[in-house]
Structures are given as C-alpha cells and as structure tokens.
Amino acid sequence: MKDYVIGIDIGGTKCAVVLGEAGEADEDCRIFDRICFATEAKRGPDCVIQDLFGAVRALLRRNDICTERLQAIGISCGGPLDHIKGVVKNPPNLYGWDNIPIVDIMEKEFQIPTYIQNDANACALAEWKFGAARGYQHVIFLTYGTGMGAGLILDGKLYNGASNMAGEVGHVRMTESGPVGFGKSGSFEGFCSGGGIAQIARMKVLEKLQIGERPSFCQSFEQIEELSAKTVALAAKGGDPLALDIYETSGYYLGRGLAILIDILNPEIIVLGSVYERSEELLWPCAQRVIEQEALAISREGCRIVPAELGNKIGDYAALSVAIQGGKNGKRTCSIR
C-alpha cells in the first residue's frame, strides 16, 4: 500500500493543498495533484480553514484515496508559530490568526497525524531532501523573497531554537539607517528582500528624478510607488546603470549577511530562494567580493552558495516535506537524521 501525504501551504495571498506520495528513500517524493485558492485572509481563519478542509477532501475524492491511506498532513505557514504545540501565533500576513491551534483542528477533522513548520524551515527541509542541499548535513536556506528568513539544518537536524524563533536573520541590523524590513531600518531584510529592493529603488529613483534625470524603468514621480524588485531586475539585465547599482547595493549587504552566517555557523552549503534564484547574476558578483573580504577563509572555502533548485514548486515540496519527516519521526519536532 502506498504512503500518501497531504501538504498544506498557507500564505497571505494564496493557499495550496497538495497530494503526494512518500517513497521508501528519503529523497523520493512524487506530487500527484494540487488545489490552489486565494487566501482572502481578511475573511478570518475559520473561512480559510473550511476551504482547506474542502480542498483536502476534493483531492482525496478525485484521486480515489481514503483517509486511511494517508500517512500524515504537513503544514507550511508564515510565523510566528509554535511547531510543537501546533499553534499559529498571529502572522502579519494572516489577519485574525491569533493563537489558532491549526494542528489540533486538522487532526480532529481528519484523524491523521499533522505537523507544522514555519515557511523558511519547511523550505529548508524541502531543499535539503529534494533540492540543492541533498546529501549535506550543515545547511542554511534563505528565503530572500517578500521577506528574509532562514531555515537551519545543523548536524542533520532542523534547528528551531529555544522559542521557535531560530533563523530570524532578517531582523539583524546591517547599518544604522536604510530600507526598512522586519520593522527595523537598515536590517538584513531591508536590504535583501523583494520589498527591500523596491525601497532601495524608490530612494535612488527619487534622487534622480529630483535632479532632472529619468531612469529608463521609471520616468515620472507617479511611477515610483509601482517599482518592484522584478521591474528593476528586468532593467538591470538590460544594462540600465541605476538598476545595476540598486542590485549591487543589495548584493553588497547580502555578502555582509552571508559572511556573518558563514563565520558563526560554518555551513557546508547556503541555498538562496526567490529573488536570488531569479537574479543570481546581478547579486552574486558583489556578494562574492564581500564574502572574500569578510568571512574566515577556512569556513568560506568549505561552503557552497547556490540558488534553490525547486523553483515555484518549493512551497508544495516544503509542506510535503513537513508531512514526510514528521510522519517518519512520529513527533512534531522534525528533528531528523
């Protein structure tokens, strides 16, 4: 009998529910089917949870699978959360999700063991088991998306920290002032995230427009608020000097942040997702120079820095990874070797 698992990826914009099969080997996972729907978080948790129930049932029904054939359910969700108690603690992008015992709710509804991790940790598990970090025991995964967070695999174990807050690297202040991320100006997230790059762009474009210069990707004051990391990246790849400068700024602080992580944690591999995955050629040259200047040589030379491999499927694999690893352990810690 096959071991099926359900993965649930809860985001502020959309939710995905995925049906997968856990293979005999750790690196085996096949996705059979998925359902995606708009979260519409303003509706509150009760409505979203009912939609999740419906999506799980729809997947099982259209694939002719009964709940008895499910090994586990895994949930990937933005933090803060308590992965042991299975409680979501009011993430900023999920209105009204204040101390929601989502794991108990799912277990009561489906009578299936359920596990949860924050999205950075879940993505770290996914890249570790199925992506760029396969075979390594000391791994850092950096989201580098809407925000900047880290998932840490240390000595072959997912590390959550004493208060489930390990990996909040985006909160580290890199300089006294600068773009705001994680509620702090000049933070790692402020410089190294999609929103942070957009902030850097707005500041630099405003300076140009005020002296009468018109950047190719933003030629009026009215367009400033529409700037995004994606629009700037397109201009940079087309050779626009200001866009290149914006990405070099982010790349510089990425190098600073990576050097700190390399010196403290001595990882074998650092995997970067989202913005870095799409724009490695714009960020890496400057980041590499800074790392060579700042990080300890022995630690630096023993660490690979690579883009994530799972692409836009990482959320699906992340949630399934939580289910698979939790199911193998039979406990909510996801501490696996």
C-alpha positions in Angstrom: 0.0 0.0 0.0 1.3 3.4 -0.9 2.0 6.0 1.7 0.3 9.2 0.7 0.8 12.6 2.3 -1.0 15.9 2.2 0.9 19.2 2.2 -0.8 22.5 3.0 1.0 25.7 2.2 -0.8 28.7 3.9 0.2 32.1 2.6 -1.2 35.6 2.9 -2.1 35.7 -0.7 -2.9 32.1 -1.6 -3.1 28.6 -0.2 -2.1 25.4 -1.9 -3.1 21.9 -0.9 -1.0 19.1 -2.4 -1.3 15.3 -2.6 2.0 13.5 -2.7 3.5 10.1 -2.3 6.4 9.4 0.1 8.9 7.0 -1.4 11.0 4.5 0.5 14.1 6.6 0.1 14.4 10.0 1.9 14.8 11.7 -1.4 11.7 10.3 -3.0 8.5 12.4 -3.3 6.0 12.4 -6.1 3.4 15.1 -6.4 0.1 13.7 -7.8 -2.4 16.6 -7.6 -2.9 20.1 -6.1 -5.6 22.6 -5.5 -4.7 26.3 -5.1 -7.1 29.1 -4.0 -6.9 32.7 -2.9 -6.5 33.0 0.9 -8.5 36.2 1.2 -7.1 36.5 4.7 -9.5 39.3 5.7 -12.2 36.6 5.9 -10.6 35.3 9.1 -9.2 31.9 9.9 -12.5 30.0 10.2 -13.3 30.5 6.5 -9.8 29.7 5.3 -9.7 26.5 7.4 -13.0 25.4 5.9 -11.6 25.9 2.4 -8.6 23.8 3.4 -10.9 21.1 4.6 -12.7 21.2 1.3 -9.5 21.1 -0.7 -8.2 18.1 1.2 -11.5 16.2 0.6 -11.6 17.1 -3.0 -8.0 15.8 -3.6 -8.8 12.5 -1.9 -12.1 12.2 -3.8 -10.8 12.8 -7.3 -7.8 10.5 -6.7 -10.0 7.8 -5.2 -7.9 7.7 -1.9 -9.4 7.2 1.5 -8.0 8.9 4.7 -6.8 5.5 6.0 -4.1 5.6 3.2 -2.7 8.9 4.4 0.5 8.8 6.4 0.5 12.4 7.6 -0.5 16.0 6.9 2.2 18.7 6.8 1.6 22.5 7.1 3.9 25.2 6.0 2.9 28.7 7.3 4.4 32.0 8.0 5.5 32.6 11.6 5.5 33.2 14.4 4.2 29.8 15.4 4.8 27.0 17.9 5.7 23.9 15.9 5.5 21.6 19.0 2.0 22.8 20.2 0.9 23.2 16.6 -0.3 26.8 17.1 -0.2 29.7 14.6 0.6 32.9 16.5 -0.8 35.9 14.5 1.5 36.1 11.4 1.4 39.6 10.0 0.0 38.4 6.6 -2.8 36.3 8.1 -5.5 38.6 9.7 -7.1 37.1 12.8 -4.8 34.1 13.1 -4.1 34.7 16.7 -3.2 31.5 18.6 -5.0 29.2 16.2 -4.4 25.5 17.1 -4.3 24.5 13.4 -2.6 21.1 14.0 -5.3 20.0 16.5 -8.0 21.3 14.2 -6.7 19.3 11.3 -6.2 16.1 13.4 -9.7 16.4 14.8 -11.2 16.8 11.3 -9.3 14.0 9.5 -7.9 11.8 12.3 -4.5 12.0 10.6 -1.2 13.0 12.3 -0.4 16.6 11.4 2.8 18.6 11.7 3.7 22.3 11.1 6.8 24.4 10.5 7.2 28.0 9.5 7.8 28.5 5.8 11.5 29.1 6.0 12.1 25.9 7.9 9.8 24.0 5.6 11.6 25.2 2.6 14.9 24.3 4.2 13.6 20.7 4.6 12.5 20.7 1.0 15.8 21.8 -0.5 17.7 19.5 1.9 15.7 16.4 0.9 14.7 17.1 -2.7 16.7 20.1 -3.9 20.1 21.8 -4.0 21.2 20.7 -0.5 20.7 16.9 -0.9 23.4 15.0 0.9 24.6 17.8 3.1 24.3 17.9 6.9 25.0 21.6 7.6 22.6 23.7 5.6 21.3 27.3 5.6 18.3 28.1 3.5 17.5 31.8 3.0 14.1 32.8 1.7 15.1 36.1 0.0 11.5 36.7 -1.1 8.9 39.0 0.2 11.0 38.9 3.4 14.3 37.4 4.5 14.3 34.4 6.9 16.4 31.4 7.4 15.9 27.7 7.9 18.8 25.9 9.6 19.8 22.3 9.2 22.6 21.8 11.8 24.2 18.4 12.2 21.5 16.8 10.1 18.7 18.3 12.3 16.2 21.1 11.7 17.1 23.7 14.3 14.1 25.6 15.8 15.7 27.3 18.8 14.5 27.6 22.4 11.5 29.7 21.5 10.8 28.6 17.9 12.5 31.8 16.7 15.8 30.5 15.3 16.6 31.8 11.8 15.1 35.3 12.0 18.1 36.7 10.3 16.1 39.4 8.6 15.9 41.2 11.9 19.7 41.7 12.1 20.7 45.4 11.6 23.3 45.8 8.9 23.6 49.6 9.1 22.2 52.4 11.2 19.8 53.6 8.5 18.4 52.3 5.3 15.4 50.5 3.9 13.0 49.0 6.4 12.5 45.3 6.8 11.1 43.3 9.8 10.2 46.6 11.4 13.8 47.8 11.5 15.6 50.3 9.3 18.9 49.1 7.8 18.1 45.5 8.5 19.2 42.4 6.5 15.6 42.0 5.3 15.5 45.7 4.4 18.4 45.3 2.0 17.9 41.7 0.9 14.2 41.0 0.1 11.9 41.9 -2.8 10.3 44.6 -0.7 13.7 45.9 0.3 15.0 46.1 -3.2 11.9 48.1 -4.1 12.6 50.5 -1.3 16.2 51.0 -2.4 14.9 51.6 -5.9 12.4 54.2 -4.8 15.0 56.2 -2.8 17.6 56.1 -5.7 15.0 56.9 -8.4 13.6 59.8 -6.4 17.1 61.3 -6.2 17.5 61.0 -10.0 14.1 62.5 -10.8 14.6 65.4 -8.5 17.8 66.5 -10.4 16.0 66.1 -13.7 17.3 62.6 -14.7 14.8 60.0 -15.9 15.8 56.3 -15.4 14.6 54.0 -18.2 12.4 51.9 -15.8 10.8 54.8 -14.0 10.4 58.1 -15.8 8.0 60.0 -13.6 7.3 60.6 -9.9 3.9 58.9 -10.4 5.6 55.6 -11.2 7.8 55.4 -8.1 5.3 53.6 -6.0 4.9 50.9 -8.7 8.6 49.9 -8.6 9.3 46.3 -7.7 12.3 44.0 -7.5 11.1 42.4 -10.7 10.9 45.6 -12.8 14.3 46.7 -11.5 15.8 43.3 -12.3 14.5 43.5 -15.9 16.1 46.9 -16.3 19.4 45.7 -14.8 19.5 42.8 -17.1 19.0 45.2 -20.0 22.1 47.2 -18.8 20.4 50.2 -17.0 23.2 51.6 -14.8 20.9 52.7 -12.0 19.1 49.4 -11.9 22.5 47.7 -11.8 23.5 49.9 -8.9 20.4 49.0 -7.0 21.1 45.3 -7.2 24.8 45.9 -6.4 23.6 47.6 -3.1 21.5 44.6 -2.3 24.4 42.3 -3.3 26.8 44.1 -1.0 24.6 43.6 2.1 23.9 40.1 1.0 27.6 39.4 1.1 27.8 41.0 4.6 25.0 38.8 5.9 26.3 35.7 4.3 29.8 36.3 5.7 28.3 36.6 9.2 26.4 33.3 8.8 29.5 31.5 7.4 31.6 32.7 10.4 29.0 31.8 13.0 27.5 28.5 11.7 30.2 27.1 9.4 27.7 25.6 6.9 28.6 23.3 4.0 26.0 24.9 1.8 23.8 28.0 1.7 20.8 27.9 -0.5 19.0 31.1 -1.6 15.5 31.2 -2.9 13.1 33.5 -4.8 14.8 36.9 -5.7 18.3 35.4 -5.7 17.2 32.4 -7.7 15.9 34.7 -10.4 18.7 37.3 -10.3 21.8 35.5 -9.2 23.9 37.1 -11.9 23.0 40.6 -10.6 23.7 39.8 -6.9 26.5 37.3 -6.7 29.5 39.2 -8.1 29.3 41.9 -5.4 28.3 39.5 -2.7 31.2 37.2 -3.5 33.7 40.1 -3.2 32.4 41.0 0.2 32.4 37.4 1.4 36.0 37.0 0.3 36.9 40.1 2.3 34.9 39.4 5.4 34.5 35.6 6.0 37.1 33.4 7.6 39.0 31.6 4.8 38.6 28.1 6.0 34.9 28.4 6.6 34.4 30.3 3.3 36.2 27.8 1.2 34.2 24.9 2.7 30.9 26.5 1.9 29.0 26.4 -1.4 26.5 29.2 -2.1 23.8 28.2 -4.6 20.3 29.2 -5.8 17.4 27.0 -4.8 16.5 24.2 -7.2 12.8 23.7 -6.6 11.7 26.9 -8.2 8.0 27.8 -7.9 7.2 24.3 -6.6 9.2 24.9 -3.4 6.0 25.7 -1.4 4.5 22.3 -2.4 7.6 20.4 -1.6 8.0 22.3 1.6 4.6 21.4 3.0 5.0 17.7 1.9 8.5 17.6 3.5 7.0 18.6 6.8 4.4 15.7 6.5 7.0 13.2 5.4 9.6 14.0 8.1 7.0 14.4 10.8 5.5 11.1 9.8 8.8 9.3 10.0 9.5 10.6 13.4 6.0 10.3 14.9 6.5 13.6 16.7 6.2 17.3 15.9 9.9 18.3 16.2 11.0 17.3 12.7 14.5 16.6 14.2 15.7 14.1 11.7 18.9 12.4 10.7 
